[in-house]
Amino acid sequence: MTISTELANFRIDNACDTTQLPDTVWLRYYNDGRDVLIDRIIEEKEDYFYNEIRANLVSWQREYTIPKRGDLDTLWNPMDWLKKIKGISVKFKSTDTDYTKLDCSVLENLDYDLLSYDETTRPFYVTSDNSNFLYPTPTENITNGMIIYGIMYPQLLTLSSEETLPDNIKKAILLYVAERFFTSQKLYNEATIAGNKFQIELSRIAKTLSGRNQWPKTITTPYLNYLA
């Protein structure tokens, strides 16, 4: 069911029209509520949004940009945001059959200037600003030479998007939208009721996920070659 269909149903259920609830306002409310729900899911079970993404290594390039929400890949498809990096593995040689897992480090823990580690025998990466920096610096062009293991924050939806979250979780988003809508119409009692129901749904979802096996949610791997 597309988001525009959800909007049509919401207007019927709450007896409102396009003047009271324009499409753009509905979409903003929906995405805001969805983000609140996503944050709660990640707080409880971050691996629900786990994924593995691959990128090319470029000879003598140590800096690789981290995907941001809405960035476009080479096929002009919007990408998810890499919210948290859980690990990085690379192939330093085109002849490598296996990936080498990199240690994670920070500048404060390094004894020498970063450029001194181009010959290190203990590969590591440093995440700074919106990039990962690899050490030693790759010396070959390697297709799919890097794998990033991480938590991907879903992109914003459009009116033509299909909701990817399960129906029993999606219902909470509609309660959030109802709270925002009723508040905008100065229907404060109705807004309070919807808001209380939304909080109850958040608690229910958290309780449901707390017993969930650690199986990652399957999502499409973004195409990152343009970052190389």
Kinemage of the C-alpha trace (Angstrom):
@kinemage 1
@onewidth
@group {chain A} dominant
@subgroup {mainchain}
@vectorlist {calphas} color= white
{ca met a 1} P 0.000 0.000 0.000
{ca thr a 2} L 1.477 3.348 -1.029
{ca ile a 3} L 1.716 6.325 1.291
{ca ser a 4} L -0.833 8.207 -0.853
{ca thr a 5} L -3.303 5.368 -0.264
{ca glu a 6} L -2.638 5.568 3.472
{ca leu a 7} L -3.344 9.307 3.252
{ca ala a 8} L -6.667 8.730 1.492
{ca asn a 9} L -7.704 6.230 4.164
{ca phe a 10} L -6.606 8.587 6.944
{ca arg a 11} L -8.739 11.407 5.526
{ca ile a 12} L -11.757 9.108 5.394
{ca asp a 13} L -11.230 7.814 8.930
{ca asn a 14} L -10.775 11.300 10.382
{ca ala a 15} L -13.256 13.216 8.205
{ca cys a 16} L -10.745 15.735 6.893
{ca asp a 17} L -10.115 17.184 3.444
{ca thr a 18} L -7.142 18.428 1.445
{ca thr a 19} L -7.495 21.928 2.883
{ca gln a 20} L -7.284 20.696 6.462
{ca leu a 21} L -4.538 18.208 5.658
{ca pro a 22} L -2.544 18.934 2.466
{ca asp a 23} L -0.458 16.140 0.966
{ca thr a 24} L 2.835 17.827 1.862
{ca val a 25} L 1.823 18.296 5.492
{ca trp a 26} L 0.641 14.697 5.787
{ca leu a 27} L 3.913 13.435 4.349
{ca arg a 28} L 5.945 15.531 6.804
{ca tyr a 29} L 3.898 14.250 9.752
{ca tyr a 30} L 4.218 10.667 8.522
{ca asn a 31} L 7.990 10.797 8.054
{ca asp a 32} L 8.439 12.505 11.437
{ca gly a 33} L 6.432 9.768 13.161
{ca arg a 34} L 8.272 7.099 11.225
{ca asp a 35} L 11.611 8.481 12.406
{ca val a 36} L 10.441 8.412 16.028
{ca leu a 37} L 9.458 4.775 15.551
{ca ile a 38} L 12.723 3.891 13.791
{ca asp a 39} L 14.719 5.494 16.608
{ca arg a 40} L 12.784 3.420 19.144
{ca ile a 41} L 13.384 0.215 17.180
{ca ile a 42} L 17.109 0.961 16.904
{ca glu a 43} L 17.243 1.715 20.620
{ca glu a 44} L 15.761 -1.700 21.348
{ca lys a 45} L 17.226 -3.810 18.522
{ca glu a 46} L 19.575 -1.867 16.286
{ca asp a 47} L 20.355 -4.929 14.181
{ca tyr a 48} L 16.814 -4.779 12.813
{ca phe a 49} L 18.272 -2.339 10.282
{ca tyr a 50} L 21.604 -4.096 9.789
{ca asn a 51} L 23.070 -4.372 6.311
{ca glu a 52} L 26.338 -4.965 4.456
{ca ile a 53} L 27.379 -2.558 1.711
{ca arg a 54} L 30.273 -2.739 -0.722
{ca ala a 55} L 32.397 -0.108 -2.434
{ca asn a 56} L 35.399 -0.030 -4.743
{ca leu a 57} L 38.880 0.755 -3.482
{ca val a 58} L 40.861 3.352 -5.428
{ca ser a 59} L 44.632 3.299 -5.625
{ca trp a 60} L 46.218 5.797 -3.205
{ca gln a 61} L 42.869 7.001 -1.912
{ca arg a 62} L 42.482 6.653 1.842
{ca glu a 63} L 39.284 8.692 2.359
{ca tyr a 64} L 35.874 7.170 1.519
{ca thr a 65} L 32.665 9.126 2.038
{ca ile a 66} L 29.964 7.635 4.264
{ca pro a 67} L 26.517 7.502 2.581
{ca lys a 68} L 24.047 10.091 3.874
{ca arg a 69} L 20.300 9.799 3.822
{ca gly a 70} L 19.023 10.727 0.392
{ca asp a 71} L 22.387 10.569 -1.391
{ca leu a 72} L 21.966 9.281 -4.930
{ca asp a 73} L 23.897 6.314 -6.245
{ca thr a 74} L 25.105 6.046 -9.834
{ca leu a 75} L 21.672 4.762 -10.859
{ca trp a 76} L 20.036 7.863 -9.326
{ca asn a 77} L 18.394 5.864 -6.568
{ca pro a 78} L 18.213 7.524 -3.134
{ca met a 79} L 20.257 5.756 -0.480
{ca asp a 80} L 19.805 5.056 3.210
{ca trp a 81} L 21.983 6.713 5.829
{ca leu a 82} L 24.807 4.657 7.311
{ca lys a 83} L 23.938 5.467 10.915
{ca lys a 84} L 26.467 3.244 12.667
{ca ile a 85} L 29.542 1.364 11.463
{ca lys a 86} L 29.989 -2.012 13.130
{ca gly a 87} L 33.015 -3.065 11.109
{ca ile a 88} L 34.989 -2.613 7.903
{ca ser a 89} L 36.860 -5.267 5.920
{ca val a 90} L 38.988 -4.740 2.809
{ca lys a 91} L 41.098 -6.494 0.197
{ca phe a 92} L 44.436 -4.717 -0.058
{ca lys a 93} L 45.557 -6.779 -3.057
{ca ser a 94} L 43.545 -7.704 -6.132
{ca thr a 95} L 44.840 -11.249 -5.651
{ca asp a 96} L 43.396 -11.514 -2.142
{ca thr a 97} L 40.728 -14.172 -1.801
{ca asp a 98} L 39.677 -13.129 1.699
{ca tyr a 99} L 38.869 -9.774 3.256
{ca thr a 100} L 40.951 -8.376 6.112
{ca lys a 101} L 38.995 -7.048 9.061
{ca leu a 102} L 40.222 -3.575 10.073
{ca asp a 103} L 40.591 -2.395 13.632
{ca cys a 104} L 38.695 0.746 14.581
{ca ser a 105} L 40.794 3.554 16.016
{ca val a 106} L 40.549 7.230 16.935
{ca leu a 107} L 43.135 9.962 16.611
{ca glu a 108} L 43.599 10.240 20.365
{ca asn a 109} L 44.717 6.598 20.575
{ca leu a 110} L 47.417 6.847 17.900
{ca asp a 111} L 51.018 7.460 18.920
{ca tyr a 112} L 52.225 8.906 15.603
{ca asp a 113} L 51.049 11.166 12.819
{ca leu a 114} L 48.477 9.472 10.588
{ca leu a 115} L 50.719 9.574 7.541
{ca ser a 116} L 53.174 7.374 9.409
{ca tyr a 117} L 50.744 4.464 9.182
{ca asp a 118} L 50.834 4.012 5.402
{ca glu a 119} L 53.142 1.054 5.953
{ca thr a 120} L 51.450 -0.361 9.040
{ca thr a 121} L 51.140 -4.118 9.382
{ca arg a 122} L 48.049 -3.715 11.573
{ca pro a 123} L 45.363 -2.289 9.269
{ca phe a 124} L 42.798 0.049 10.836
{ca tyr a 125} L 40.316 2.753 9.971
{ca val a 126} L 39.413 6.110 11.488
{ca thr a 127} L 35.975 7.663 11.105
{ca ser a 128} L 36.097 11.461 10.992
{ca asp a 129} L 33.534 13.984 9.797
{ca asn a 130} L 31.584 12.111 7.098
{ca ser a 131} L 34.339 9.778 5.898
{ca asn a 132} L 36.240 6.625 6.711
{ca phe a 133} L 40.023 6.821 6.411
{ca leu a 134} L 41.824 3.534 5.693
{ca tyr a 135} L 45.350 2.652 6.846
{ca pro a 136} L 47.465 1.578 5.164
{ca thr a 137} L 46.295 3.497 2.103
{ca pro a 138} L 45.100 1.133 -0.665
{ca thr a 139} L 47.591 0.826 -3.513
{ca glu a 140} L 45.368 -0.885 -6.091
{ca asn a 141} L 42.010 -0.316 -7.751
{ca ile a 142} L 39.846 -3.162 -6.473
{ca thr a 143} L 36.207 -3.658 -7.397
{ca asn a 144} L 34.119 -4.312 -4.271
{ca gly a 145} L 37.344 -4.112 -2.298
{ca met a 146} L 35.623 -2.806 0.824
{ca ile a 147} L 32.708 -4.142 2.858
{ca ile a 148} L 31.059 -1.949 5.501
{ca tyr a 149} L 28.970 -3.713 8.126
{ca gly a 150} L 26.539 -1.311 9.708
{ca ile a 151} L 23.142 -0.032 10.738
{ca met a 152} L 21.297 1.684 7.887
{ca tyr a 153} L 18.750 4.391 8.731
{ca pro a 154} L 15.897 4.182 6.178
{ca gln a 155} L 15.385 7.071 3.790
{ca leu a 156} L 12.391 9.384 3.855
{ca leu a 157} L 9.306 8.190 2.001
{ca thr a 158} L 7.442 9.927 -0.784
{ca leu a 159} L 3.731 9.757 -1.557
{ca ser a 160} L 4.408 7.034 -4.136
{ca ser a 161} L 6.563 4.966 -1.760
{ca glu a 162} L 5.538 1.613 -0.343
{ca glu a 163} L 5.895 1.284 3.416
{ca thr a 164} L 8.555 -1.298 4.253
{ca leu a 165} L 7.822 -1.602 7.969
{ca pro a 166} L 5.407 -4.342 9.105
{ca asp a 167} L 1.706 -3.430 9.337
{ca asn a 168} L 1.537 -3.999 13.092
{ca ile a 169} L 4.349 -1.475 13.568
{ca lys a 170} L 3.071 0.950 10.946
{ca lys a 171} L -0.140 1.524 12.912
{ca ala a 172} L 1.845 3.464 15.486
{ca ile a 173} L 2.906 5.978 12.840
{ca leu a 174} L -0.720 6.755 12.006
{ca leu a 175} L -1.401 7.529 15.669
{ca tyr a 176} L 1.485 10.002 15.607
{ca val a 177} L 0.047 11.611 12.470
{ca ala a 178} L -3.358 11.823 14.148
{ca glu a 179} L -1.852 13.581 17.171
{ca arg a 180} L -0.134 16.172 14.953
{ca phe a 181} L -3.238 16.659 12.813
{ca phe a 182} L -5.624 17.094 15.749
{ca thr a 183} L -3.228 19.553 17.359
{ca ser a 184} L -3.126 21.602 14.143
{ca gln a 185} L -6.946 21.709 14.209
{ca lys a 186} L -6.953 22.724 17.913
{ca leu a 187} L -8.704 19.473 18.818
{ca tyr a 188} L -6.573 19.062 21.907
{ca asn a 189} L -8.556 16.308 23.613
{ca glu a 190} L -8.410 14.150 20.503
{ca ala a 191} L -4.707 14.950 20.126
{ca thr a 192} L -4.019 13.868 23.705
{ca ile a 193} L -5.858 10.580 23.200
{ca ala a 194} L -3.942 9.839 19.976
{ca gly a 195} L -0.646 10.816 21.602
{ca asn a 196} L -1.259 8.504 24.564
{ca lys a 197} L -2.119 5.642 22.224
{ca phe a 198} L 1.042 6.344 20.252
{ca gln a 199} L 3.184 6.039 23.389
{ca ile a 200} L 1.431 2.771 24.286
{ca glu a 201} L 2.175 1.435 20.798
{ca leu a 202} L 5.843 2.419 21.131
{ca ser a 203} L 6.054 0.445 24.384
{ca arg a 204} L 4.266 -2.515 22.807
{ca ile a 205} L 6.635 -2.527 19.841
{ca ala a 206} L 9.666 -2.333 22.139
{ca lys a 207} L 8.366 -5.259 24.189
{ca thr a 208} L 7.722 -7.279 21.028
{ca leu a 209} L 11.212 -6.641 19.691
{ca ser a 210} L 12.919 -7.339 23.022
{ca gly a 211} L 12.332 -11.052 22.494
{ca arg a 212} L 13.121 -10.989 18.815
{ca asn a 213} L 15.926 -13.179 17.491
{ca gln a 214} L 18.857 -11.235 16.132
{ca trp a 215} L 18.026 -11.765 12.471
{ca pro a 216} L 18.693 -8.649 10.384
{ca lys a 217} L 16.017 -6.985 8.307
{ca thr a 218} L 16.770 -7.599 4.624
{ca ile a 219} L 17.087 -4.418 2.554
{ca thr a 220} L 18.491 -3.626 -0.862
{ca thr a 221} L 22.239 -3.056 -0.870
{ca pro a 222} L 22.984 0.451 -2.157
{ca tyr a 223} L 25.361 0.875 -5.077
{ca leu a 224} L 28.375 2.779 -3.729
{ca asn a 225} L 30.840 2.677 -6.587
{ca tyr a 226} L 30.401 6.400 -7.171
{ca leu a 227} L 32.046 7.031 -3.799
{ca ala a 228} L 35.299 5.473 -4.931
